[in-house]
Amino acid sequence: MNSLTATRQLNDEKNKLVVLYKTKQIEPSSDKHAFFYEVKEQTTPIFAAVDEWEKIINEAIKDQSLKLHPSLVAQTKENFELIIMHSYYHDVDEKRYQELIKSIDYVLDIIEQEMEAY
């Protein structure tokens, strides 16, 4: 998978998480263990996709096919992991959630623009 494809897939996952956050499709049940395992089951593939995206982008930076500081990649990964959890647990206000989304969008847009031009 190339960096453009990985970035677009991550962007799709982000959009799904935003919908989940805004619609509150999943509410914590009275059985906290069951809810935890449901969230874990649904988020494990997303976390794996974020890890894979980070590896692909860092490799593109090393190959010099992408001009981006590695700390931006690390911060974007961290922000993405935060929105994954906030999308399910709704433990942050919408303003903070939107700030995380904007930060992620900024970096994903840079990557898409650079890779399309490359």
N, CA, C and O of each residue as an XYZ file, in Angstrom:
472
protein
N       0.855     -1.178      0.000
C       0.000      0.000      0.000
C       0.895      1.234      0.000
O       1.873      1.303      0.744
N       0.556      2.196     -0.832
C       1.361      3.415     -0.857
C       0.809      4.448      0.134
O      -0.266      4.276      0.708
N       1.573      5.511      0.312
C       1.206      6.500      1.328
C      -0.086      7.245      0.996
O      -0.832      7.617      1.902
N      -0.357      7.467     -0.286
C      -1.590      8.156     -0.666
C      -2.806      7.292     -0.345
O      -3.789      7.782      0.211
N      -2.741      6.024     -0.689
C      -3.842      5.099     -0.402
C      -4.054      4.962      1.096
O      -5.191      4.986      1.568
N      -2.970      4.818      1.846
C      -3.066      4.682      3.307
C      -3.669      5.928      3.934
O      -4.471      5.841      4.863
N      -3.276      7.088      3.420
C      -3.803      8.346      3.950
C      -5.290      8.490      3.646
O      -6.062      8.942      4.492
N      -5.681      8.111      2.458
C      -7.109      8.188      2.101
C      -7.947      7.213      2.934
O      -9.064      7.534      3.340
N      -7.408      6.042      3.180
C      -8.126      5.076      4.029
C      -8.264      5.598      5.453
O      -9.310      5.443      6.083
N      -7.201      6.218      5.954
C      -7.254      6.785      7.303
C      -8.265      7.929      7.354
O      -8.976      8.090      8.346
N      -8.325      8.712      6.297
C      -9.298      9.801      6.220
C     -10.727      9.249      6.234
O     -11.608      9.823      6.873
N     -10.950      8.150      5.538
C     -12.270      7.509      5.554
C     -12.637      7.036      6.961
O     -13.771      7.211      7.407
N     -11.677      6.441      7.647
C     -11.919      5.986      9.029
C     -12.246      7.169      9.932
O     -13.126      7.088     10.789
N     -11.522      8.271      9.727
C     -11.774      9.471     10.532
C     -13.194      9.971     10.312
O     -13.881     10.347     11.262
N     -13.630      9.974      9.061
C     -14.987     10.435      8.759
C     -16.043      9.549      9.423
O     -17.060     10.051      9.901
N     -15.810      8.252      9.455
C     -16.734      7.334     10.135
C     -16.774      7.616     11.634
O     -17.834      7.563     12.258
N     -15.610      7.915     12.203
C     -15.553      8.212     13.639
C     -16.280      9.515     13.971
O     -16.928      9.623     15.013
N     -16.169     10.493     13.088
C     -16.872     11.764     13.297
C     -18.384     11.529     13.308
O     -19.096     12.073     14.152
N     -18.862     10.723     12.373
C     -20.294     10.398     12.333
C     -20.695      9.677     13.623
O     -21.737      9.974     14.208
N     -19.879      8.747     14.051
C     -20.149      8.014     15.288
C     -20.231      8.961     16.474
O     -21.124      8.840     17.312
N     -19.297      9.906     16.543
C     -19.277     10.874     17.642
C     -20.526     11.757     17.621
O     -21.164     11.970     18.652
N     -20.862     12.260     16.451
C     -21.980     13.199     16.352
C     -23.340     12.536     16.550
O     -24.257     13.152     17.092
N     -23.475     11.289     16.115
C     -24.768     10.616     16.228
C     -24.896      9.797     17.508
O     -25.983      9.335     17.857
N     -23.780      9.624     18.196
C     -23.772      8.829     19.442
C     -24.463      7.484     19.213
O     -25.347      7.081     19.969
N     -24.035      6.808     18.152
C     -24.643      5.538     17.770
C     -24.426      4.460     18.824
O     -25.247      3.555     18.974
N     -23.332      4.558     19.542
C     -23.037      3.541     20.550
C     -23.040      4.208     21.910
O     -22.236      5.100     22.183
N     -23.935      3.776     22.743
C     -24.028      4.302     24.108
C     -23.531      3.237     25.079
O     -23.810      2.051     24.903
N     -22.799      3.660     26.098
C     -22.355      2.688     27.098
C     -23.556      1.990     27.740
O     -24.528      2.627     28.148
N     -23.457      0.693     27.814
C     -24.538     -0.070     28.434
C     -24.279     -0.173     29.934
O     -23.240      0.262     30.431
N     -25.222     -0.744     30.629
C     -25.047     -0.913     32.068
C     -23.952     -1.934     32.365
O     -23.336     -1.906     33.431
N     -23.716     -2.835     31.413
C     -22.647     -3.817     31.560
C     -21.367     -3.218     30.979
O     -21.141     -3.277     29.770
N     -20.540     -2.647     31.838
C     -19.339     -1.943     31.392
C     -18.337     -2.879     30.714
O     -17.650     -2.474     29.776
N     -18.251     -4.129     31.183
C     -17.328     -5.078     30.561
C     -17.757     -5.383     29.126
O     -16.920     -5.438     28.225
N     -19.037     -5.578     28.920
C     -19.534     -5.883     27.582
C     -19.269     -4.697     26.648
O     -18.863     -4.881     25.501
N     -19.502     -3.484     27.149
C     -19.257     -2.295     26.339
C     -17.778     -2.179     25.998
O     -17.422     -1.887     24.856
N     -16.917     -2.408     26.985
C     -15.471     -2.348     26.756
C     -15.058     -3.319     25.657
O     -14.307     -2.950     24.755
N     -15.536     -4.542     25.723
C     -15.150     -5.530     24.712
C     -15.735     -5.217     23.338
O     -15.118     -5.511     22.314
N     -16.913     -4.626     23.319
C     -17.502     -4.205     22.043
C     -16.645     -3.101     21.411
O     -16.351     -3.135     20.216
N     -16.254     -2.131     22.226
C     -15.405     -1.044     21.733
C     -14.054     -1.593     21.287
O     -13.545     -1.225     20.228
N     -13.486     -2.464     22.089
C     -12.179     -3.046     21.744
C     -12.251     -3.791     20.408
O     -11.358     -3.662     19.570
N     -13.301     -4.555     20.222
C     -13.466     -5.313     18.985
C     -13.581     -4.386     17.772
O     -13.017     -4.663     16.713
N     -14.315     -3.289     17.936
C     -14.521     -2.367     16.821
C     -13.311     -1.479     16.548
O     -13.081     -1.080     15.407
N     -12.536     -1.166     17.589
C     -11.426     -0.225     17.415
C     -10.094     -0.886     17.096
O      -9.195     -0.220     16.581
N      -9.940     -2.155     17.379
C      -8.664     -2.826     17.113
C      -8.222     -2.677     15.656
O      -7.057     -2.361     15.413
N      -9.111     -2.892     14.671
C      -8.672     -2.701     13.273
C      -8.317     -1.244     12.951
O      -7.452     -0.988     12.114
N      -8.975     -0.304     13.606
C      -8.680      1.109     13.346
C      -7.303      1.457     13.906
O      -6.508      2.125     13.246
N      -7.029      0.999     15.128
C      -5.697      1.225     15.699
C      -4.615      0.596     14.827
O      -3.549      1.183     14.638
N      -4.885     -0.596     14.296
C      -3.923     -1.265     13.415
C      -3.703     -0.450     12.142
O      -2.575     -0.342     11.660
N      -4.775      0.122     11.599
C      -4.663      0.952     10.393
C      -3.830      2.208     10.666
O      -3.045      2.636      9.819
N      -4.006      2.790     11.843
C      -3.223      3.977     12.217
C      -1.742      3.616     12.336
O      -0.879      4.359     11.869
N      -1.454      2.481     12.959
C      -0.059      2.033     13.081
C       0.562      1.800     11.707
O       1.695      2.209     11.451
N      -0.184      1.144     10.831
C       0.307      0.862      9.481
C       0.526      2.172      8.711
O       1.528      2.324      8.012
N      -0.409      3.109      8.843
C      -0.273      4.410      8.191
C       1.008      5.100      8.653
O       1.757      5.639      7.838
N       1.257      5.082      9.955
C       2.459      5.729     10.493
C       3.725      5.111      9.880
O       4.644      5.833      9.494
N       3.770      3.791      9.792
C       4.941      3.121      9.210
C       5.135      3.520      7.744
O       6.249      3.816      7.313
N       4.052      3.524      6.999
C       4.126      3.861      5.569
C       4.580      5.305      5.371
O       5.431      5.581      4.524
N       4.022      6.212      6.140
C       4.382      7.632      5.998
C       5.820      7.867      6.426
O       6.549      8.604      5.762
N       6.242      7.250      7.529
C       7.634      7.414      7.963
C       8.606      6.854      6.927
O       9.695      7.394      6.731
N       8.209      5.784      6.276
C       9.044      5.217      5.206
C       9.126      6.187      4.029
O      10.191      6.352      3.435
N       8.018      6.824      3.692
C       8.017      7.808      2.603
C       8.889      9.014      2.960
O       9.536      9.596      2.090
N       8.903      9.381      4.228
C       9.760     10.486      4.670
C      11.233     10.083      4.534
O      12.060     10.875      4.083
N      11.547      8.862      4.923
C      12.928      8.374      4.799
C      13.366      8.291      3.339
O      14.516      8.583      3.009
N      12.436      7.889      2.467
C      12.732      7.799      1.028
C      12.767      9.168      0.361
O      13.107      9.289     -0.816
N      12.419     10.175      1.109
C      12.359     11.558      0.647
C      11.317     11.777     -0.441
O      11.414     12.726     -1.219
N      10.318     10.895     -0.493
C       9.216     11.113     -1.423
C       8.130     11.970     -0.768
O       7.168     12.386     -1.414
N       8.309     12.219      0.520
C       7.371     13.056      1.266
C       8.169     13.987      2.164
O       9.013     13.548      2.946
N       7.894     15.257      2.041
C       8.608     16.247      2.857
C       7.704     16.665      4.007
O       6.872     17.563      3.882
N       7.894     15.991      5.119
C       7.081     16.233      6.308
C       7.935     15.891      7.517
O       8.706     14.931      7.484
N       7.805     16.660      8.569
C       8.589     16.377      9.769
C       7.983     15.175     10.497
O       6.768     15.113     10.683
N       8.821     14.222     10.908
C       8.316     13.020     11.592
C       7.492     13.308     12.846
O       6.621     12.520     13.213
N       7.765     14.436     13.501
C       6.983     14.744     14.705
C       5.518     15.024     14.360
O       4.633     14.775     15.178
N       5.259     15.539     13.155
C       3.871     15.751     12.722
C       3.145     14.425     12.550
O       1.956     14.310     12.849
N       3.867     13.435     12.070
C       3.287     12.106     11.893
C       2.955     11.508     13.257
O       1.869     10.963     13.455
N       3.890     11.612     14.193
C       3.673     11.077     15.538
C       2.501     11.778     16.223
O       1.679     11.129     16.870
N       2.424     13.096     16.082
C       1.334     13.851     16.701
C      -0.010     13.510     16.066
O      -1.025     13.424     16.757
N      -0.012     13.316     14.756
C      -1.248     12.949     14.070
C      -1.717     11.572     14.520
O      -2.910     11.354     14.731
N      -0.785     10.652     14.664
C      -1.138      9.324     15.160
C      -1.756      9.428     16.557
O      -2.781      8.806     16.839
N      -1.131     10.207     17.413
C      -1.653     10.381     18.776
C      -3.045     11.012     18.756
O      -3.938     10.565     19.476
N      -3.233     12.035     17.945
C      -4.545     12.680     17.839
C      -5.595     11.708     17.306
O      -6.746     11.719     17.744
N      -5.187     10.876     16.363
C      -6.122      9.905     15.796
C      -6.536      8.894     16.863
O      -7.710      8.537     16.966
N      -5.582      8.445     17.643
C      -5.895      7.502     18.719
C      -6.852      8.135     19.732
O      -7.725      7.460     20.278
N      -6.681      9.425     19.975
C      -7.587     10.127     20.887
C      -9.010     10.190     20.328
O      -9.975      9.952     21.053
N      -9.137     10.510     19.035
C     -10.502     10.604     18.502
C     -11.175      9.236     18.426
O     -12.400      9.140     18.501
N     -10.385      8.190     18.279
C     -10.982      6.858     18.297
C     -11.706      6.655     19.619
O     -12.875      6.270     19.648
N     -11.006      6.915     20.699
C     -11.601      6.680     22.020
C     -12.711      7.690     22.333
O     -13.750      7.325     22.883
N     -12.489      8.945     21.984
C     -13.515      9.961     22.262
C     -14.793      9.713     21.457
O     -15.883     10.083     21.894
N     -14.665      9.098     20.301
C     -15.836      8.809     19.477
C     -16.753      7.791     20.143
O     -17.966      7.813     19.932
N     -16.188      6.918     20.931
C     -16.978      5.889     21.614
C     -17.403      6.321     23.013
O     -18.525      6.045     23.438
N     -16.520      6.988     23.716
C     -16.808      7.304     25.121
C     -17.381      8.699     25.348
O     -17.865      8.983     26.444
N     -17.343      9.568     24.358
C     -17.916     10.918     24.464
C     -17.477     11.611     25.757
O     -18.299     12.173     26.480
N     -16.192     11.564     26.035
C     -15.679     12.132     27.283
C     -14.911     13.439     27.067
O     -14.091     13.837     27.895
N     -15.189     14.085     25.956
C     -14.562     15.363     25.662
C     -15.614     16.242     24.974
O     -16.491     15.745     24.267
N     -15.509     17.550     25.196
C     -16.510     18.418     24.574
C     -16.259     18.532     23.071
O     -15.174     18.218     22.581
N     -17.266     18.979     22.367
C     -17.198     19.002     20.905
C     -16.114     19.931     20.386
O     -15.508     19.654     19.350
N     -15.861     21.021     21.083
C     -14.830     21.958     20.638
C     -13.464     21.266     20.602
O     -12.736     21.382     19.616
N     -13.124     20.561     21.652
C     -11.840     19.852     21.700
C     -11.788     18.760     20.634
O     -10.762     18.580     19.978
N     -12.873     18.045     20.463
C     -12.946     16.997     19.454
C     -12.689     17.596     18.065
O     -11.925     17.036     17.279
N     -13.320     18.723     17.769
C     -13.150     19.376     16.466
C     -11.722     19.880     16.272
O     -11.208     19.864     15.153
N     -11.079     20.327     17.351
C      -9.678     20.752     17.259
C      -8.786     19.574     16.863
O      -7.876     19.724     16.048
N      -9.051     18.414     17.441
C      -8.286     17.220     17.081
C      -8.506     16.866     15.606
O      -7.562     16.532     14.890
N      -9.758     16.946     15.167
C     -10.089     16.645     13.775
C      -9.373     17.610     12.827
O      -8.819     17.190     11.811
N      -9.385     18.895     13.160
C      -8.713     19.889     12.310
C      -7.220     19.619     12.217
O      -6.631     19.748     11.144
N      -6.610     19.248     13.323
C      -5.175     18.933     13.318
C      -4.880     17.728     12.427
O      -3.916     17.727     11.661
N      -5.710     16.721     12.538
C      -5.546     15.530     11.702
C      -5.749     15.884     10.232
O      -4.957     15.492      9.376
N      -6.812     16.625      9.947
C      -7.106     17.015      8.560
C      -5.957     17.800      7.941
O      -5.622     17.603      6.772
N      -5.358     18.683      8.720
C      -4.252     19.510      8.219
C      -3.122     18.629      7.696
O      -2.636     18.831      6.583
N      -2.710     17.660      8.493
C      -1.593     16.792      8.107
C      -1.996     15.855      6.964
O      -1.225     15.655      6.025
N      -3.193     15.285      7.040
C      -3.638     14.389      5.964
C      -3.747     15.135      4.639
O      -3.416     14.586      3.588
N      -4.206     16.379      4.683
C      -4.300     17.186      3.459
C      -2.919     17.468      2.871
O      -2.736     17.400      1.655
N      -1.953     17.782      3.727
C      -0.583     18.024      3.250
C      -0.045     16.779      2.548
O       0.537     16.861      1.467
N      -0.251     15.626      3.185
C       0.250     14.375      2.607
C      -0.412     14.100      1.262
O       0.261     13.760      0.288
N      -1.729     14.247      1.213
C      -2.438     13.996     -0.047
C      -1.951     14.930     -1.157
O      -1.720     14.489     -2.283
N      -1.795     16.212     -0.842
C      -1.352     17.173     -1.843
C       0.059     16.856     -2.346
O       0.330     16.921     -3.544
N       0.945     16.515     -1.418
C       2.325     16.203     -1.816
C       2.407     14.926     -2.635
O       3.145     14.852     -3.618
N       1.637     13.915     -2.220
C       1.714     12.645     -2.926
C       1.037     12.723     -4.290
O       1.463     12.043     -5.224
N       0.000     13.531     -4.422
C      -0.625     13.698     -5.728
C       0.297     14.445     -6.682
O       0.299     14.185     -7.886
N       1.088     15.384     -6.132
C       2.022     16.138     -6.946
C       3.264     15.310     -7.285
O       3.935     15.568     -8.285
N       3.558     14.333     -6.460
C       4.757     13.500     -6.645
C       4.524     12.558     -7.766
O       5.403     11.762     -8.096
